[in-house]
Amino acid sequence: MEAYACNFCQHIFTANLEQQVLKMADSQLPLTWYWNGKYWQGLPREGMEMAGFYLIIGLGFVIFPTAIVATGAYLFPPVEGSPLSWVPLFWSILTFVCHAICLLWLMIEYYQFPVNMYLRALARRWQNSVVTRLLS
């Protein structure tokens, strides 16, 4: 088995050339691909048996606190015409957004999605399109 480093994604991969399998070695739950003769095909992650359970827990993490705050705002509405009558609606939306960002961050960390490289590639594509338009 041989190890390789990628300069683009900054990950370490191990290759099993006999089985034609490539595995990301520096991840807690490593991603694995195999060569099917034409392209690399991803294998299901090890330890994904509880994915449905995690999905339900994640949705509960976002929906339950938002429901508590929104129910409080509905049961105890502010006085009509008060200068801070917008706070309950804002607080409910802020609760949803903050919990959704936490869940998104956990998903990005789990799946090792390279956000920085993705944004860099988008910026490079945008620069190329701007330069192409200017030159034509």
N, C-alpha and C positions, 0 to 999 in steps of 0.2 A: 504494500500500500504506500502511495506517495502523497505528499502534502504540497499544496500550491497556495499562493497568496494572490489575491486580486487587488491591483492598484486602484481600480475604480470603486469597488464597494467596500474595501478594507476588511474582507473576511478571509478566513483560512478554509480551504477545502481539502478533503482527502479523496483520492481517486483509487478505486479498485478496478484496474484495467481488465482483469479476467472476467468480472461480472458486468463490466461497463456501467459502474455506479459512481456517482459523484455525490459527496456528502459534505454539507457545511459543518465544519468541526467546531467552530467557536460560538455555537448557539446552545442554549439550554436544552431545547428540543430540536435537534438538527434537522434541517431540510435535506431531502434526498431526491436525486434525479437519476434516471437511467436512460441510456441511449437506445432508442427503438429502431435505429437504422436510418432515420431521417432527421430527427430532432430530439432534444432532451425532454423527457416526460417526467413530471413530478410524481413522487410517491406520496401517499397519505402520511401525515405526520404521526410519529409514535406518540402515544399518550393522548390521543384525541377522542377517546371513548366517552368522555364527559363533556363534549363540546355543547350539546344541547342544554345540559345543566348550567354551564357557564353562561350561555346565551340568556337563559331565563334570569339568572342572578344579575347579569349586567343590565338587562332591561328593567328589572326591579330596582336596581341602584339608581337608574335615571328617573323612572316613573313614580316610585313611591315617595321620595322627598318632594318632588314637584306637586304631587297630589295633596300632600299634607299642607304645603304652603298655599296652594290654590284653594283648598277647602277652608283654611283659616281666613283667607281673603274674601271668600264667598259668604261664610257664616258671620263674619264681623266686618262688613263693608265700611269704608271711610264715610265721613259726613260729606254730603253732596256740597260741592263748591269749595271744599277746603283746599288749600294750596298744595297739599301733599296727597291728594286723592289718587295720583298716578303710581304711588309707591307699591301698593299690593300687586298690581299687574306687572310692574317692572320686576319686583322681587320674585314673582312666580317664574317669569321668563328667565331671569338671571339664575335661579335655582336649576332650571332645566338645562340651560346652556353650560353651566359650570359642571354639572354631573355628566353631561354628554361629553364634554371635553376630557374629563377624567377617564371615562370609558374609552374614548378614542385613543388617548395616550396609552392606556394599558394594552389596547389591541396593537398599536404601532410597536410597542416594546416587545410584545409576545411574538408577533410575526416578523420582527426585525425589518420593517419597511424603511428603506433609506430615504427619509423625507428631504434631507439636505441635498442628496444627489438628484432626486426627482426635481426639486426646484431649480437646481443648477442646469439640468437638462432642458427644462422649460425655458429658462432665461436664454440659454444658448440657441434654442429653436426660435425664440422671439427675435433675438439679435440677428440671426441669419435671415429671417423673413424681412426685417426692416432693411438690412443691407441689400437684399435682393430687390426690394421695391425701390430703393434709392438709386441703385445702379441701372435699373431698367427704365 
